């Protein structure tokens, strides 16, 4: 997972999730986006970080199970906090 953090004067967190095609179908991309959105809601947004966060999935994220994605998002949340 690639992460970029940007400051913003809005006062509330915003998260953008980018899932490149990497030759996968729309169904697989949408499934990965749904998983990442849910994990972001659980682990990144509660930090009350008031800025923009850009998450970009890597090629290996398509093959990762939910627990591995959770570990990765938790690591990202710790970096942001």
Backbone torsions as a table, in degrees:
resi	resn	phi	psi	omega
1	UNK	NA	124.7	173.8
2	UNK	-94.6	139.0	-175.8
3	UNK	-130.4	137.4	173.3
4	UNK	-131.3	135.7	-176.9
5	UNK	-118.6	130.9	-179.0
6	UNK	-127.6	139.0	175.9
7	UNK	-78.4	147.0	178.3
8	UNK	-148.5	146.2	-179.6
9	UNK	-83.2	7.6	-175.2
10	UNK	-67.6	-30.8	179.5
11	UNK	87.6	2.9	176.5
12	UNK	-141.0	152.9	-177.7
13	UNK	-76.6	146.3	172.1
14	UNK	-132.8	142.9	-178.4
15	UNK	-128.1	131.9	174.3
16	UNK	-114.1	133.1	-179.6
17	UNK	-117.0	123.2	-180.0
18	UNK	-112.8	124.6	178.8
19	UNK	-123.5	97.5	179.4
20	UNK	-64.1	157.0	-176.4
21	UNK	-64.8	-50.4	-177.9
22	UNK	49.2	30.3	177.4
23	UNK	78.6	11.6	179.9
24	UNK	-96.1	162.4	-179.2
25	UNK	-77.1	164.8	177.7
26	UNK	-62.1	-33.8	179.4
27	UNK	-62.5	-45.5	179.9
28	UNK	-67.6	-39.2	178.8
29	UNK	-63.9	-44.4	-179.9
30	UNK	-65.1	-38.1	177.8
31	UNK	-63.0	-44.3	179.1
32	UNK	-64.8	-41.7	178.2
33	UNK	-62.1	-42.3	178.9
34	UNK	-62.0	-42.9	178.7
35	UNK	-62.9	-46.3	-179.2
36	UNK	-65.8	-37.4	176.8
37	UNK	-61.7	-45.3	-179.2
38	UNK	-63.9	-45.2	179.3
39	UNK	-65.2	-34.8	177.5
40	UNK	-65.8	-42.5	177.0
41	UNK	-59.5	-38.5	-176.3
42	UNK	-78.6	-36.0	-168.5
43	UNK	-115.2	-30.1	-175.6
44	UNK	-95.9	-48.5	-176.5
45	UNK	-63.7	-35.1	178.6
46	UNK	-63.7	-11.9	179.4
47	UNK	-70.6	-13.5	-179.0
48	UNK	58.7	30.8	174.0
49	UNK	-72.1	122.4	-175.8
50	UNK	-96.3	76.6	178.9
51	UNK	-163.2	-176.6	179.0
52	UNK	-98.1	138.0	178.4
53	UNK	-125.0	128.4	176.7
54	UNK	-110.5	120.1	176.8
55	UNK	-109.1	126.9	178.4
56	UNK	-120.9	119.2	-178.8
57	UNK	-72.5	141.1	174.9
58	UNK	-91.6	171.3	-177.7
59	UNK	-57.9	-38.7	-176.8
60	UNK	-72.9	-11.2	179.4
61	UNK	-65.7	-28.5	178.6
62	UNK	-63.6	-32.2	-177.6
63	UNK	-92.4	-7.0	-176.2
64	UNK	-77.2	142.9	174.3
65	UNK	-83.0	173.7	-173.3
66	UNK	-62.3	-38.5	-179.0
67	UNK	-66.8	-36.5	178.0
68	UNK	-68.7	-39.3	175.1
69	UNK	-63.1	-38.9	178.0
70	UNK	-61.5	-43.4	178.0
71	UNK	-60.7	-42.3	-179.2
72	UNK	-66.0	-43.8	179.2
73	UNK	-67.7	-36.8	176.4
74	UNK	-62.6	-41.6	177.5
75	UNK	-62.7	-41.6	178.8
76	UNK	-63.7	-43.4	179.7
77	UNK	-61.7	-38.6	177.6
78	UNK	-66.0	-36.8	176.8
79	UNK	-64.3	-38.5	-178.4
80	UNK	-74.4	-31.3	-175.6
81	UNK	-82.5	NA	NA
